[in-house]
């Protein structure tokens, strides 16, 4: 079987010049840091307590028990046979990972055309925003008796998902009858949290009501597609084991200490050099495949939330031999590349203008697909038409090559991930590649890539305004003492 490949020619100085590209001497100079990063990351990944405590258990997800995977596959098939629609409630990775999977691995227009879905239920994503228009329209147009609901939340307290769940639960209660709980499935913390409490309470009275699967310890939301996303994959008819096989094979490639045989390490190392030395702080992810646009959106969260950090980390050995990574609050570093998602060829007529002629502070990553699932050939009748007789797949690959050339000609660094095809196996490999690359870049930057303290600010403000009980006094005092200033003079 062909493998996914990483083409990084256009990141080097021989392609885009020394001012904007990486010189091999610069890569060699990073060699000691790469060695240290590899040894430390490998050490943490091999130590169970550290891996779980810090949040690297995602690296073990490709190797889950096959019987458990078969059970989830059968559960999803059963749901698919019984219901016309599924509402999936979640935010962050609990939304973006599932949306990425559905767009990549289901036929285009999956929800719009029943034939496209191969008699599988339509799947709608909510609980990722507080806009009342989308959810209200959805509930007005679905039949509650023929709709299954999945709610994904570790604590059950994230405002967007909790609000949507309360509204959907009431809709089911009114429309589906007394056993409405049998149409609800929770993926949540196995032992604590408000959602776990709701599950346990319903389960006391009816074992078929509010069934659940656990969110595994040590797996953060943005790294959890191979955990919380498995039931969704089963419902839409994807072979879960094939996805995990692709991830497992990529894991085997990404354990090498040599950056020239480890594409994830090379991706992280080159981007680190271009960011820290060449000032390339904008990361543009541009798949030349409509089905991978949502995968680009998933990666945007992965990069932004993992590496956009105010503080460096400290590495502390705990008494039990495991590690802890508290933030070093004494010296802010404020690091992290800013990610932007785009897609070819659509955005060649928009953002590409800035990529070519704007500030040279970007690195563009293309995803190139070698073989598409379908083909369209343009009629060959008009010999003067340069498109006559050409295949769409040929044209989109030519457009990607042309975009590379245009960027290189203006000394703009870029790289290409080459997928043989968009399939469960290669999609699983692609996600694991990005996860490992992000983890390794975190090592090179010296930050904790597995927490997200910056996300808590808006949540705490909302909790304060909503009167949430037991909010820490320090947070309440900070918010009350620093209100937003709104001067009418500056509102026109």
N, C-alpha and C positions, 0 to 999 in steps of 0.2 A: 504494500500500500504506500502511496506517495505520502510525504510528510509536509507539514506546514513549514515555510521557510521565511527567513528574515533577511531582506536585502538592505544593507546600510551603506552602500557605496556613496550615496549622495550626502552623507553626513561628514565625509572626510574632506580635508583641504585639497586633495587632488581633484575634487569635483567642484567645490564652491569657494576655494581660496582659503588662505590661512586665517584671515580676519574672521571668517564666518564658519569655517569647518574645523573639524578635529584633526590635528596632526598626530601621526602614530606615536611621536615622542610624548605627546600629552596623554595618550592612552597608557603608554608605558609608565609614565610618572604616577598615574593613578593605581598602578599595579599593587602597591603595598596596601592601599585602602581597600581595593577589591579583595585581596587575600584576607584581610582582617574581617571584612564584611561577610565573606563567605564562611569563614570559620565560626564567627559568632552566630550567624543565622542558622547554620547547620547544627550548632550546639543546642540552640534553643529548640529547634524543630525536633531534635532527637530526645529531648527531656520532657516527659509527659506533663509534669507539674508546671514548668515554665510555659510550655506550648499552650496549655489551657488558661493559665493565669493571665498571660499577656494578650492572647487572642489569635494564636496561629494554628488552632485546631483545624482550620479550613484546609490546611495542606494534607490532612488525612482523609478528607471527604471522598476523594476518588476511589478509596479502598474500602468502602462500606460493605457490610455483610450482604452477600448476594440474595439470601433468603429474605432479608428485610426489604431489599429493592424489589424483589418479585411481589411481595405483599403490597407494596405501595402501587406497583404497576397494576395489579388486580383491583385494588381499591379504586384507582382512577378510572379504570375501564368500567367498573360497576356504576360509578357516578355518571360517566359519559352516556351509558345506555339508558339511564333513568330520567335525565334532565335535559331540557332544551337550552338552558342558559346557566352560566356560572358568573357570579359576581365575586371578584377577588379584591379584598380590602387590605391595603398595606401601603407603606411609604418607604422611600429610600430604596435600599436593596430589595426589600420585600415587594416593591413594585417594579423597579427598573430591571432587575434580573429576570422576572417573569415576562415582562413586556419584550425584552430582548429575545428571550427564547421563543415566544410566540411569533414574533415578526420574522425571525431567522428560520425557524424550523417548521412552521405551518405555511400552507400556500398563501400568497398575497390575497388580500381581501377576504381573509379567513372568516370574519364575522358577517360579511356582507352576502356571500353566496354559500348556500348550504352545501352545494356540490364540492366547493373548495375545502370544506371542513370534513369531508368524508363521514358525514352523519355524526360528527362530534358536536358537542354543545358550543354555542357562541360564548366567548369569555370576555367580560368587561372589567376594566380596572378602575376602582374607586378607592376612596380613603387616602388618596395622595394629595388632596387639595381641599380647601374649605370653600370653594366656589359652589354655591347652592344650585346653579343652573344644571350642571352635568348630572349630578345624582338624581335630582328631581325628575328630569326628563327620562332617565333610565328607568326609574321605578314606575313612572307613568306608563311605560311601554312594555314592561316585562310582566309575565304571569307569575305571581308568587308561588303558585302550586307547582310550577315547572322550572323553578329556579333554585340552584344550590349556591350556598354562600361559604366562602373561605375567608377567614380573618387571620391575618398574620401580624403578630405583635409580641415582643418579648415580655413587656410589662403590662400591656393593655392600656397604658396611660397616654401614649402619644396622641395629641389632640385631634389631628386629622383623621387617623384611623378609628379612634374611639368614637368620635362624633358620627362618622359614617356608619359604624357598626350599630350604634344605638338607633339610628334612623332606619337602617335596613332590618334590624331585628324587630322593630315595631311594625314595619311593613309586612314582614313574614307572619308575625303573630296575628295580625288582622286578616291576612289573605290566605294563609296556608293551613290554618286550624291549630288545634291544641298540640299536635305533634310537630309543630314548626321547627323545634330544636333538632330534629333528625335531618333537617336540611342545612345545618350549620356545622362547619368543621373549623376547628381552631388549631393553628400552629403557633405554639407559645412556649414559654419557659416551663420545664417539666415540674418545677417545685414551688414557684412563687409568682407573685404578680396578680393584679386584679382579674385579668383574663383567665388565668389558671384557676382562680377562685370561682369564677362563673362556670367554667367547665366542670369542676369538681362537684359543684352544687347540683347541676343538671344531671350529672352522671349518677348521683345517688338515687334518683328517681327513675331514670331511664338510660340504660347503657347504650342505646342507639342515638341518644340526644347529645349534641355538642361533643362528638368524637374529636380526638385530637392526635397530633404528632408533636414530638418535642423539638424545640430549637436547641441544638447541641451547645453545651458549654464550651466557651473558648472560640466561638465562631461569631464574628461581628456581622451585622446586617449586609454590608456591601460585599462581604466575602462568602455569603451564605447561599448562593443560588443552588449549589449542589446539596443543600440541606432543605431549606424551606421551599425551594422551587420544584422539588421532585414530584409532589402530588399534582401540581399544575402540568408538568410534562406528561404525566400519565394520562391526565384527563384529555389533553389535546392529541394524544396518540403517539407520542415520541417514545422511542426505546431508551429508557433511562440508562440502562447498562452501557449502551453505545456512547452516550454523552460522558459517562464516567470513565469508560475505556480511553477515550480521547484525552481526558484530563490526566489519567494515570500515566499514559505514554508520554505526555508532555512533562509530567513530574519527573519521569526517568531521565529526560533530556536536561532538565533544569537543576539537577543536583551536581552537575559538573562544576569544578572550580575554575575551569578554563573559559574565559569569556568568548573565545573563538569556537567553542563547541556548545556554549550555553547561550541561546538567543535572548533569554530573559535578562541575564546578567549584562550582555552586550547592550541591549536596549536601554537598561538603566544607566550603565556607565557612560555611554555616549551622550545621553540626554543630560546627565549630571555635568559633564564637561561643558556642553553647549550652554547650559543654564548658568553655571557658576563662573565660567571663564569668558564665554562669548556673549553673555547677556541675552540668551534666548529664553525668555520667561513665559512665552505663550506656546501652548501645546495644542495643535489642531489635529483632531482625529477625523479622517475623511475616507470612509469606505466607498469604493466604487461598486456598490451593490445596495439597492433600495432596501433589501431585507436586513441589512446589517446596520441601518441607521440607529435603531434602538440599542444595539450593542455598543455603538459609539457613545450614546447617552449614558449607558451603564458605566462605561469606562470613565466618563467625565466625573461621575460621582466618586468612583474608585480613586482617581488621582487627586481630586480636590479635597476630599474628606480625609484621605490618608496622609497626604504630604503637605497640605497647607497648614502649617503649625507656627504658633507664636513662640513656643519654647522648644529648646533642645531637650532630649531625654537624659536622665541619669540611668546608669545600669548598676543595679544593686543586687548583690547575692543575698538571698534570704537565708535564715538559719537552716531551712530544710534542703538547701542546695539549689533551689529554684531561683529565678530572677524576677525582679520587679523593675518597672520602668517609670518612675515618677518624673514629672516635668521639672526641669531646672528653671524655676521661676526667677532666679536671680539675674538672668541675662537673656532678654528676648532676642530671638533670631529672625522671626517672621520670614519663613522660607516657603517655597512651594511654587511650582509652575502653575500658570492659569490655563485650565483646559477649555477647549471650545469644540463642539461637535459640528460636523458639516457632512455633506455627502456629494459624491460625484455621480453624474455630471452636473446635477442641478446647481450646486453652489460654485461651479466654475463661472457662472454668470452673476455672481454676487461677491462673496467673500474673497474669491480668487484675485480680484482687482487689488485688494489690500495686501494679500499675500505676496503679490508680485511687485507692487510699487509702494506699498506702505512701509512703515518702520520695519527694519530687518531684525525683528526680535522674536521670530517664530520658528518652530520646527513642525513640519507637517508629516503626519504618519498616514500613509495610504493603506487600505486593505484591498488587495487585488484578488479577484476570484477567477480561477483558471477555467472552470467548467460550470456553466449555469444549468439549472434544472430544465429549462425550456429554451426554445430558440425561435426567433423570427427572422426570416430572410426577406430583404427588400426586393421587390420585383425587378427583374433584369432587363425590362423592355427598352428603357431609354439609355442608349450607350453613352450619351453626353453627360448623364447624371453620375457624378463620382460615387454616389451612394448605391447605384444600381447593382444588384446581385450581392451586396454585402450583408453579413449577418450582424444582428444587434450585439452579440457577444464580442465579435471582432471590433466593432466600433467603440464599445465601452472600454475595452482593454487598450485600444489605440489612444483613446482620450486620456486614460490614466498615464500612459507612457508620454504623451504630449505634455501633460501637466508637469511631470517630472522634468522634462527637458526645459520647459519655460521657467521653472523655478531655478534649476541649475544655471541657466543662462544669466540669471539675475543674482547669482551667488546666494540662493536661499536654500538652506539645508532641509533635507527631507529623507524619508525612508519608507520602505514598503514591506508589509506583511503579506505573504503570498499564500492563499488558501487554495488547495486543489479544487474544493467545492464547498458549498455551504450545506453541511450535513451534521447530524447529531455528533458524530465522532470529531469532526474538525472544529465544530463550534465549542465542544467541551475542551479541546486542546487550546483554542484561542483564549477562552476565559481563564484557564489556568496559567497560560503564558502571561497575561496581563496581571494576574494576581501576584505571581512570583516576581515579575519585573517591578511592580509597585513596592513589594516588601523589600526587595534588594535596594531600590532607590532610597527607601527610608533609612536603610543601614548606611548608605553612603552619605546621606544628609545628616545623620545622627538624630533623627526624630522618631517618635513613636508613631508608626504608621497604622496603629490599630485602635486608637482612641479618637474622639471627636469632641473635645471640650468646647470648641467654638460653636457647635450646634445648640448647646444648652442655653445660650443667652436669650434667644427669642422665646424658647419654651418657658424659661423662668419668668420672663416678663408677662407672658400670657397667664401662667399659673398665678402670679401675683394679682393681676387684674381680675381674674376669675375667682379669687378668694380661695385658692386651694389650701386645705388645712395642712398643718405641719411643714409648711415651706420654711427652710432654714432662715433664722433671723438675720443672718449675714446677707442673704440674698434680698430679703424684704427691705432691709435698711439701705442697701445699695440702690435699689430701684426707687424707693421713696425719696432718697436724697439727690437723685440725679434725673429729674423728670425731663421729658422732651420739651424743648423750647419752641413754641410756635408763635412767631411775631406776625401779625396781620399785614405788616408792611411788606413782608417778603412772600405774600401769597397774592397773585394777581390773576 
